[in-house]
C-alpha cells in the first residue's frame, strides 16, 4: 500500500506458486519481512517453504524449500544477502537471498521459535521452544555458543526475539519477561 494515497501497489498471490511442480495451492501467509533495499519481500506460512517476491511486480523470485515441517519464523540479514528460517522440524536454515539455495542447516533439539541476525549479518541467533538460544556463524554455519537463562527456561517461549542494530545484543520477550544478552 501507498501510505499516503491508500493505493494498493502490489499483490502477492499467497504461496500459490510452487516451483516447476505446476501446483497451485493457497495457504495462509504467517508473516512478511521486507529486504533492506525495499525491492524484495520474504513471506512464509504454515507450510514447509518460504517465498521471495519482487516487491514491485508481485512475482515470485525464488522459493526456499528444505524444511520437513512448517516454517514459523524467518528473517533477512541487514545487507539483504542472506535469510534464515526456523521450523517446527527442529531446524533453522540459512539461505542465499539471491538464489534461495540452502547454505547451512542448523540442527536444534526443539522447535525454532525465533531467529535474528546479529553484528551486521555475520551471526545468527536461534531461539527454541525450550528457551535455549544458540549463536551461529552465519557464513560457515558453525555453532559458536549456547545461551541459557534460568529466567526464561520456564516460559512458553514463542514471543518476540530481536537483535540490537549496532552490536551483539539480543532481547527475548514473552509472557511479561524480557531477557537481554
ROSE-4610 file (N, C-alpha, C; in Angstrom, 1 decimal, always signed):
// ROSE-4610
residu = [X/X/X/X/X/X/X/X/X/X/X/X/X/X/X/X/X/X/X/X/X/X/X/X/X/X/X/X/X/X/X/X/X/X/X/X/X/X/X/X/X/X/X/X/X/X/X/X/X/X/X/X/X/X/X/X/X/X/X/X/X/X/X/X/X/X/X/X/X/X/X/X/X/X/X/X/X/X/X/X/X/X/X/X/X/X/X/X/X/X/X/X/X/X/X/X/X/X/X/X/X/X/X/X/X/X/X/X/X/X/X/X/X/X/X/X/X/X/X/X/X/X/X/X/X/X/X/X/X/X/X/X/X/X/X/X/X/X/X/X/X/X/X/X/X/X/X/X/X/X/X/X/X/X/X/X/X/X/X/X/X/X/X/X/X/X/X/X/X/X/X/X/X/X/X/X/X/X/X/X/X/X/X/X/X/X/X/X/X/X/X/X/X/X/X/X/X/X/X/X/X/X/X/X/X/X/X/X/X/X/X/X/X/X/X/X/X/X/X/X/X/X/X/X/X/X/X/X/X/X/X/X/X/X/X/X/X/X/X/X/X/X/X/X/X/X/X/X/X/X/X/X/X/X/X/X/X/X/X/X/X/X/X/X/X/X/X/X/X/X/X/X/X/X/X/X/X/X/X/X/X/X/X/X/X/X/X/X/X/X/X/X/X/X/X/X/X/X/X/X/X/X/X/X/X/X/X/X/X/X/X/X/X/X/X/X/X/X/X/X/X/X/X/X/X/X/X/X/X/X/X/X/X/X/X/X/X/X/X/X/X/X/X/X/X/X/X/X/X/X/X/X/X/X/X/X/X/X/X/X/X/X/X/X/X/X/X/X/X/X/X/X/X/X/X/X/X/X/X/X/X/X/X/X/X/X/X/X/X/X/X/X/X/X/X/X/X/X/X/X/X/X/X/X/X/X/X/X/X/X/X/X/X/X/X/X/X/X/X/X/X/X/X/X/X/X/X/X/X/X/X/X/X/X/X/X/X/X/X/X/X/X/X/X/X/X/X/X/X/X/X/X/X/X/X/X/X/X/X/X/X/X/X/X/X/X/X/X/X/X/X/X/X/X/X/X/X/X/X/X/X/X/X/X/X/X/X/X/X/X/X/X/X/X/X/X/X/X/X/X/X/X/X/X/X/X/X/X/X/X/X/X/X/X/X/X/X/X/X/X/X/X/X/X/X/X/X/X/X/X/X/X/X/X/X/X/X/X/X/X/X/X/X]
num = [1/1/1/2/2/2/3/3/3/4/4/4/5/5/5/6/6/6/7/7/7/8/8/8/9/9/9/10/10/10/11/11/11/12/12/12/13/13/13/14/14/14/15/15/15/16/16/16/17/17/17/18/18/18/19/19/19/20/20/20/21/21/21/22/22/22/23/23/23/24/24/24/25/25/25/26/26/26/27/27/27/28/28/28/29/29/29/30/30/30/31/31/31/32/32/32/33/33/33/34/34/34/35/35/35/36/36/36/37/37/37/38/38/38/39/39/39/40/40/40/41/41/41/42/42/42/43/43/43/44/44/44/45/45/45/46/46/46/47/47/47/48/48/48/49/49/49/50/50/50/51/51/51/52/52/52/53/53/53/54/54/54/55/55/55/56/56/56/57/57/57/58/58/58/59/59/59/60/60/60/61/61/61/62/62/62/63/63/63/64/64/64/65/65/65/66/66/66/67/67/67/68/68/68/69/69/69/70/70/70/71/71/71/72/72/72/73/73/73/74/74/74/75/75/75/76/76/76/77/77/77/78/78/78/79/79/79/80/80/80/81/81/81/82/82/82/83/83/83/84/84/84/85/85/85/86/86/86/87/87/87/88/88/88/89/89/89/90/90/90/91/91/91/92/92/92/93/93/93/94/94/94/95/95/95/96/96/96/97/97/97/98/98/98/99/99/99/100/100/100/101/101/101/102/102/102/103/103/103/104/104/104/105/105/105/106/106/106/107/107/107/108/108/108/109/109/109/110/110/110/111/111/111/112/112/112/113/113/113/114/114/114/115/115/115/116/116/116/117/117/117/118/118/118/119/119/119/120/120/120/121/121/121/122/122/122/123/123/123/124/124/124/125/125/125/126/126/126/127/127/127/128/128/128/129/129/129/130/130/130/131/131/131/132/132/132/133/133/133/134/134/134/135/135/135/136/136/136/137/137/137/138/138/138/139/139/139/140/140/140/141/141/141/142/142/142/143/143/143/144/144/144/145/145/145/146/146/146/147/147/147/148/148/148/149/149/149/150/150/150/151/151/151/152/152/152/153/153/153/154/154/154/155/155/155/156/156/156/157/157/157/158/158/158/159/159/159/160/160/160/161/161/161/162/162/162/163/163/163/164/164/164/165/165/165/166/166/166/167/167/167/168/168/168/169/169/169/170/170/170/171/171/171/172/172/172/173/173/173/174/174/174/175/175/175/176/176/176/177/177/177/178/178/178/179/179/179/180/180/180/181/181/181]
x = [+0.8/+0.0/+0.9/+0.4/+1.0/+0.4/+1.2/+0.6/-0.1/+0.4/-0.2/-1.5/-1.6/-2.8/-3.7/-3.2/-4.1/-4.2/-3.4/-3.5/-2.7/-3.2/-2.5/-1.5/-0.2/+0.9/+1.2/+1.1/+1.4/+0.5/+0.3/-0.5/+0.3/+0.5/+1.2/+0.2/+0.1/-0.8/-0.3/-0.7/-0.2/+0.2/+1.4/+2.0/+1.3/+0.8/+0.1/+1.1/+2.2/+3.2/+4.2/+4.4/+5.3/+6.2/+7.3/+8.3/+7.8/+8.6/+8.3/+7.3/+6.7/+5.8/+4.4/+4.1/+2.8/+1.7/+2.0/+0.9/+0.4/-0.8/-1.4/-2.2/-1.7/-2.4/-2.4/-3.3/-3.5/-3.3/-2.3/-2.1/-2.0/-2.2/-2.1/-0.6/-0.5/+0.9/+0.9/+1.9/+2.0/+2.7/+3.7/+4.4/+5.1/+5.7/+6.4/+7.5/+8.6/+9.8/+10.3/+10.5/+10.9/+12.5/+13.1/+14.5/+14.9/+16.2/+16.7/+16.6/+16.8/+16.8/+15.4/+14.3/+13.0/+12.5/+13.3/+12.9/+12.4/+12.6/+12.0/+11.4/+10.5/+9.7/+9.8/+10.0/+10.1/+8.8/+8.0/+6.8/+7.0/+6.3/+6.3/+4.9/+4.6/+3.3/+3.3/+2.2/+2.2/+2.5/+3.4/+3.9/+5.4/+6.0/+7.5/+8.4/+7.9/+8.7/+8.5/+9.4/+9.3/+9.3/+8.9/+8.9/+9.5/+10.4/+10.9/+10.2/+9.6/+8.8/+9.5/+9.3/+9.7/+8.6/+9.0/+8.1/+7.3/+7.8/+7.1/+6.1/+6.6/+5.8/+4.9/+5.2/+4.4/+4.6/+5.8/+6.1/+7.1/+7.0/+8.0/+9.4/+10.3/+11.8/+12.3/+12.1/+12.6/+11.8/+11.9/+11.3/+12.3/+12.1/+13.0/+12.3/+12.8/+12.1/+13.1/+13.2/+14.1/+13.6/+12.6/+12.1/+11.2/+11.1/+10.2/+8.9/+8.8/+7.6/+7.4/+6.4/+6.0/+7.1/+7.3/+8.2/+7.4/+7.9/+7.1/+7.8/+9.0/+9.7/+10.8/+11.1/+12.1/+12.7/+13.8/+14.4/+15.3/+15.6/+16.5/+17.7/+18.9/+20.1/+20.1/+20.8/+20.8/+21.3/+22.2/+22.7/+21.8/+20.8/+19.9/+20.5/+21.7/+22.3/+22.0/+21.5/+21.1/+19.8/+19.2/+17.9/+18.0/+17.2/+17.2/+15.7/+15.4/+14.1/+14.2/+13.1/+13.0/+11.8/+11.8/+10.7/+10.4/+9.2/+8.7/+9.5/+10.3/+11.1/+12.4/+12.6/+13.8/+15.0/+14.8/+16.0/+15.8/+16.9/+16.9/+17.8/+17.4/+18.2/+18.7/+20.0/+20.5/+20.5/+20.0/+19.7/+20.5/+20.9/+21.4/+20.2/+20.2/+19.0/+18.8/+19.8/+19.6/+19.1/+19.5/+19.1/+18.2/+18.0/+17.2/+17.8/+19.1/+19.8/+20.1/+19.8/+20.1/+21.6/+22.2/+23.6/+24.0/+23.2/+23.5/+22.2/+22.2/+21.1/+21.6/+20.9/+21.3/+20.4/+20.9/+20.0/+19.8/+18.6/+18.2/+17.5/+17.3/+16.6/+15.1/+14.7/+13.3/+12.9/+11.6/+11.1/+11.8/+12.1/+12.8/+11.7/+11.6/+10.5/+11.0/+12.3/+12.8/+14.2/+14.4/+15.7/+16.0/+17.3/+17.7/+19.1/+19.4/+20.8/+21.5/+22.7/+23.5/+24.7/+25.3/+26.5/+26.5/+25.5/+25.5/+25.3/+24.9/+24.6/+25.7/+26.7/+27.8/+27.4/+26.4/+26.0/+24.5/+24.0/+22.6/+22.3/+21.2/+20.8/+19.5/+19.4/+18.1/+17.6/+16.3/+15.6/+14.7/+14.7/+13.9/+12.8/+11.8/+10.7/+11.1/+12.3/+12.8/+13.3/+13.5/+14.0/+15.5/+16.1/+17.5/+17.8/+18.9/+19.3/+20.7/+20.9/+22.2/+22.7/+23.9/+24.6/+25.4/+25.2/+25.8/+26.6/+27.7/+28.4/+27.5/+27.0/+26.1/+26.8/+28.1/+28.9/+29.2/+29.6/+30.1/+29.0/+28.0/+27.1/+27.6/+28.8/+29.4/+28.6/+28.4/+27.7/+28.8/+28.5/+29.5/+29.3/+28.0/+27.8/+26.3/+26.0/+24.6/+24.4/+23.3/+22.9/+21.7/+21.7/+20.6/+20.4/+19.2/+18.8/+17.8/+18.1/+17.1/+15.8/+15.8/+14.5/+13.6/+14.2/+13.4/+13.1/+13.8/+13.7/+12.3/+11.6/+10.2/+9.1/+9.5/+8.5/+8.1/+6.9/+6.4/+7.0/+8.2/+9.0/+8.5/+7.7/+7.2/+7.0/+7.7/+7.4/+8.4/+8.7/+9.5/+11.0/+11.7/+13.2/+13.8/+14.5/+15.1/+16.6/+17.3/+18.7/+18.8/+19.8/+20.1/+20.9/+20.6/+21.1/+22.6/+23.2/+24.6/+25.6/+25.1/+26.1/+25.6/+26.2/+25.9/+24.8/+24.0/+23.0/+21.7/+20.9/+19.6/+18.7/+17.4/+16.4/+15.3/+14.8/+13.6/+12.6/+11.3/+10.2/+9.1/+8.5/+7.4/+6.8/+5.5/+4.7/+5.2/+5.5/+5.8/+7.2/+8.1/+9.5/+10.4/+11.5/+12.4/+13.8/+14.5/+15.9/+16.8/+17.8/+18.7/+20.1/+20.7/+22.0/+22.9]
y = [-1.2/+0.0/+1.2/+2.3/+3.6/+4.2/+4.5/+5.0/+6.4/+7.2/+8.5/+8.4/+7.7/+7.7/+6.5/+5.5/+4.3/+3.4/+3.6/+2.8/+1.5/+0.4/-0.9/-0.9/-1.2/-1.1/-2.5/-3.5/-4.9/-5.9/-7.0/-8.1/-9.3/-10.0/-11.3/-12.4/-13.3/-14.4/-15.5/-15.3/-16.0/-17.5/-17.7/-19.0/-19.9/-19.4/-20.2/-20.9/-20.3/-20.8/-21.7/-23.0/-23.9/-24.4/-23.7/-24.1/-24.7/-25.6/-26.3/-27.4/-27.6/-28.7/-28.5/-27.3/-27.0/-27.0/-26.9/-27.0/-25.5/-25.4/-24.2/-24.4/-23.8/-24.0/-22.7/-22.6/-21.3/-21.6/-21.0/-21.1/-19.8/-19.8/-18.6/-18.1/-16.9/-16.2/-15.8/-16.4/-16.1/-14.7/-14.4/-13.1/-12.7/-11.5/-10.9/-10.1/-10.1/-9.3/-8.6/-7.4/-6.6/-6.5/-6.7/-6.7/-5.2/-5.0/-3.7/-2.7/-3.3/-2.5/-2.1/-2.8/-2.5/-3.1/-3.8/-4.3/-5.8/-6.4/-7.8/-8.0/-9.0/-9.3/-10.8/-11.2/-12.6/-12.9/-13.9/-14.4/-15.8/-16.2/-17.6/-17.9/-19.2/-19.5/-20.8/-21.5/-22.7/-24.0/-23.8/-24.9/-24.9/-25.8/-26.1/-25.2/-24.1/-23.2/-21.8/-21.0/-19.5/-19.0/-17.8/-17.3/-15.9/-15.7/-14.3/-13.7/-12.5/-11.9/-10.6/-10.2/-8.9/-8.0/-7.0/-6.1/-5.2/-4.9/-4.0/-4.8/-6.0/-6.8/-7.8/-8.1/-9.1/-10.5/-10.7/-12.0/-12.8/-14.1/-14.9/-14.8/-14.5/-14.5/-15.9/-16.5/-17.8/-18.4/-19.7/-20.4/-21.1/-21.1/-21.8/-23.0/-24.2/-25.4/-26.4/-26.6/-27.5/-28.1/-27.4/-27.9/-29.1/-29.9/-31.1/-30.7/-29.6/-29.1/-27.6/-27.1/-25.7/-24.7/-23.7/-22.6/-21.6/-21.3/-20.4/-19.1/-18.9/-17.7/-17.5/-16.3/-16.1/-14.6/-14.4/-13.1/-12.9/-11.6/-11.2/-10.5/-10.7/-10.1/-8.6/-7.8/-6.3/-5.9/-6.7/-6.4/-7.0/-7.9/-8.5/-9.6/-10.1/-11.2/-12.6/-12.7/-14.0/-13.9/-15.1/-15.2/-16.3/-16.4/-17.5/-17.9/-19.2/-19.6/-20.6/-20.6/-21.5/-22.3/-23.6/-24.5/-25.4/-26.0/-27.0/-28.3/-28.4/-29.6/-29.6/-28.7/-28.5/-28.1/-27.4/-26.8/-25.3/-24.7/-23.3/-23.5/-22.8/-22.9/-21.5/-21.3/-20.1/-20.2/-19.2/-19.3/-18.1/-18.4/-17.3/-16.6/-15.3/-14.5/-14.3/-14.4/-14.2/-15.5/-16.7/-17.9/-18.8/-18.5/-19.3/-20.7/-20.8/-22.0/-22.1/-23.3/-23.6/-23.7/-22.8/-22.8/-23.7/-23.6/-24.3/-24.7/-25.9/-26.4/-26.4/-25.7/-25.6/-26.5/-27.6/-28.6/-28.1/-28.2/-27.8/-29.0/-28.9/-30.0/-29.8/-28.6/-28.2/-27.4/-27.0/-26.1/-24.8/-24.3/-23.0/-21.9/-21.1/-20.1/-18.7/-18.5/-17.1/-17.2/-16.2/-16.1/-14.6/-14.3/-12.9/-12.9/-12.0/-11.7/-10.8/-11.0/-10.1/-9.6/-8.5/-7.9/-7.8/-7.1/-6.8/-8.0/-9.1/-10.3/-11.4/-11.2/-12.2/-13.3/-13.1/-14.2/-14.3/-15.5/-15.7/-16.3/-15.8/-16.3/-17.1/-18.3/-19.0/-19.2/-19.2/-19.4/-20.6/-21.6/-22.7/-22.7/-23.6/-23.7/-24.0/-24.5/-24.9/-23.6/-22.5/-21.3/-21.2/-22.2/-22.1/-21.2/-20.5/-19.6/-20.1/-20.2/-20.6/-19.5/-19.2/-18.2/-19.0/-18.7/-19.4/-18.4/-18.9/-18.1/-18.2/-17.1/-17.0/-17.4/-17.3/-17.6/-19.1/-19.7/-21.1/-22.1/-21.6/-22.4/-23.0/-22.7/-23.2/-22.7/-23.6/-23.2/-22.6/-21.3/-20.6/-20.7/-20.6/-20.7/-20.9/-21.4/-21.6/-20.6/-20.0/-19.1/-19.7/-19.9/-20.4/-19.4/-18.9/-18.1/-18.8/-18.9/-19.5/-18.8/-17.5/-16.8/-17.1/-17.6/-17.9/-19.3/-20.2/-21.7/-22.2/-21.5/-22.0/-21.3/-20.4/-19.7/-20.5/-20.2/-20.7/-19.8/-20.1/-19.2/-19.2/-18.3/-18.1/-16.7/-15.8/-14.4/-13.7/-12.5/-11.6/-11.9/-11.9/-12.2/-11.2/-10.2/-9.2/-8.9/-8.5/-8.1/-6.6/-6.1/-4.7/-4.4/-3.3/-3.0/-2.7/-2.3/-1.9/-2.7/-3.8/-4.7/-6.1/-6.8/-8.3/-8.6/-7.7/-8.0/-8.4/-9.2/-9.5/-9.6/-9.5/-9.5/-10.4/-11.1/-12.0/-11.5/-11.5/-11.1/-12.1/-12.6/-13.5/-13.5/-13.6/-13.7/-12.7/-11.5/-10.5/-10.4/-11.1/-11.1/-10.7/-10.0/-9.7/-10.1/-10.8/-11.1/-10.5/-9.8/-9.2/-9.8/-10.3/-10.9/-10.0]
z = [+0.0/+0.0/+0.0/-0.7/-0.5/+0.7/+1.7/+3.0/+2.8/+1.8/+1.6/+0.9/-0.2/-1.0/-0.7/+0.0/+0.3/-0.9/-2.0/-3.2/-3.0/-3.4/-3.4/-4.5/-4.2/-5.1/-5.7/-5.0/-5.4/-4.7/-5.4/-4.8/-4.9/-3.8/-3.8/-3.6/-4.6/-4.5/-3.5/-2.3/-1.1/-1.3/-1.7/-1.8/-2.8/-3.9/-4.9/-5.8/-6.0/-7.0/-6.3/-6.7/-6.1/-7.2/-7.5/-8.4/-9.7/-10.3/-11.5/-11.4/-10.2/-10.0/-10.6/-11.0/-11.6/-10.6/-9.3/-8.3/-8.0/-7.9/-7.5/-6.2/-5.1/-3.8/-3.1/-2.2/-1.5/+0.0/+0.6/+2.1/+2.8/+4.0/+4.9/+4.9/+4.8/+5.0/+6.4/+7.1/+8.6/+8.8/+8.0/+8.3/+7.0/+7.1/+6.0/+6.5/+5.7/+6.0/+4.7/+4.8/+3.7/+3.7/+2.5/+2.4/+2.6/+3.1/+3.4/+2.2/+1.0/-0.3/-0.6/-0.1/-0.4/-1.7/-2.4/-3.7/-3.7/-2.5/-2.4/-1.0/-1.0/+0.2/+0.5/+1.7/+2.1/+2.9/+2.4/+3.2/+3.5/+4.6/+5.0/+5.6/+5.7/+6.2/+7.0/+7.0/+7.8/+7.0/+6.0/+5.1/+5.3/+4.5/+4.6/+3.8/+3.2/+2.4/+2.7/+2.2/+2.2/+0.8/+0.5/-0.8/-0.8/-1.8/-2.0/-3.2/-3.1/-4.1/-4.6/-5.8/-6.4/-5.8/-5.0/-4.4/-5.3/-6.5/-7.4/-8.3/-8.8/-9.7/-9.1/-7.8/-7.1/-7.6/-8.3/-8.8/-8.0/-8.0/-7.2/-7.8/-7.0/-7.3/-7.2/-6.0/-5.7/-4.5/-4.4/-3.3/-2.4/-1.1/-0.2/+0.3/-0.1/+0.3/+0.9/+2.2/+2.8/+4.1/+4.7/+6.0/+5.8/+6.8/+6.8/+7.5/+8.1/+8.8/+8.7/+9.2/+9.0/+9.4/+8.5/+8.8/+9.6/+10.8/+11.7/+12.0/+11.6/+11.8/+10.7/+10.3/+9.3/+9.4/+8.8/+8.8/+7.7/+7.4/+6.4/+7.0/+6.5/+7.1/+6.8/+7.5/+7.3/+5.9/+5.3/+4.0/+2.9/+3.3/+2.3/+1.5/+1.9/+1.2/+1.7/+2.9/+3.5/+4.1/+4.3/+5.0/+6.0/+7.0/+7.9/+8.2/+8.2/+8.6/+9.7/+10.6/+11.7/+11.6/+12.0/+11.7/+12.9/+12.8/+13.8/+13.6/+12.6/+12.4/+13.1/+14.1/+14.9/+14.2/+13.1/+12.4/+12.0/+11.8/+11.2/+10.0/+8.9/+7.7/+7.3/+7.0/+6.4/+4.9/+4.2/+2.8/+2.1/+0.8/-0.1/-0.6/-0.4/-0.7/-2.2/-3.0/-4.4/-5.1/-4.6/-5.3/-4.5/-3.2/-2.3/-2.1/-2.3/-2.0/-0.5/+0.0/+1.4/+1.6/+2.5/+2.7/+3.9/+5.0/+6.2/+6.9/+7.4/+8.2/+9.7/+10.5/+11.9/+12.8/+13.2/+14.0/+15.4/+15.9/+17.2/+17.9/+19.2/+19.9/+20.1/+19.8/+19.9/+18.7/+18.6/+17.6/+17.6/+16.5/+16.4/+16.4/+17.4/+17.5/+17.3/+17.2/+16.9/+16.2/+15.3/+14.6/+14.5/+14.5/+14.3/+13.8/+12.9/+12.5/+13.5/+13.8/+14.7/+14.0/+14.5/+14.0/+12.5/+12.0/+10.5/+9.7/+10.3/+9.5/+9.6/+10.3/+10.4/+11.4/+12.2/+13.2/+13.1/+13.4/+13.5/+14.9/+15.5/+16.8/+16.6/+17.2/+17.1/+18.5/+18.7/+19.9/+19.7/+20.7/+20.6/+21.6/+21.5/+22.4/+23.8/+24.0/+25.3/+26.0/+25.3/+25.9/+25.6/+25.0/+24.7/+23.5/+23.6/+22.5/+22.0/+20.7/+20.2/+19.2/+19.3/+18.4/+17.3/+16.1/+15.0/+14.1/+13.4/+12.4/+11.2/+10.7/+9.5/+8.2/+8.2/+6.9/+6.9/+8.0/+8.0/+8.5/+9.3/+9.9/+11.2/+11.7/+12.9/+14.1/+15.0/+16.3/+17.2/+17.6/+18.4/+19.9/+20.3/+21.8/+22.0/+23.2/+23.6/+24.8/+24.9/+26.0/+26.7/+28.0/+28.7/+29.9/+30.0/+31.1/+32.0/+33.3/+34.2/+34.2/+33.9/+33.9/+32.8/+31.7/+30.5/+30.3/+30.9/+30.7/+31.0/+31.9/+32.4/+31.6/+30.6/+29.9/+28.7/+28.2/+26.9/+25.8/+25.4/+24.5/+23.1/+22.7/+21.4/+21.1/+21.9/+21.8/+20.8/+21.2/+20.3/+20.6/+19.5/+19.6/+18.6/+19.2/+18.3/+18.7/+17.7/+17.9/+17.9/+18.6/+18.6/+17.4/+16.7/+15.4/+15.3/+16.4/+16.3/+17.1/+17.7/+18.4/+18.5/+19.4/+19.5/+20.4/+21.0/+22.0/+21.3/+22.0/+21.6/+22.8/+22.5/+23.6/+23.2/+24.3/+24.1/+25.1/+24.6/+25.4/+25.2/+26.3/+26.3/+27.7/+27.7/+29.0/+30.0/+29.7/+30.6/+31.1/+30.6/+31.0/+29.8/+30.0/+29.0/+29.5/+28.6/+28.8/+27.7/+28.1/+27.2/+27.4/+26.3/+26.3/+25.5]
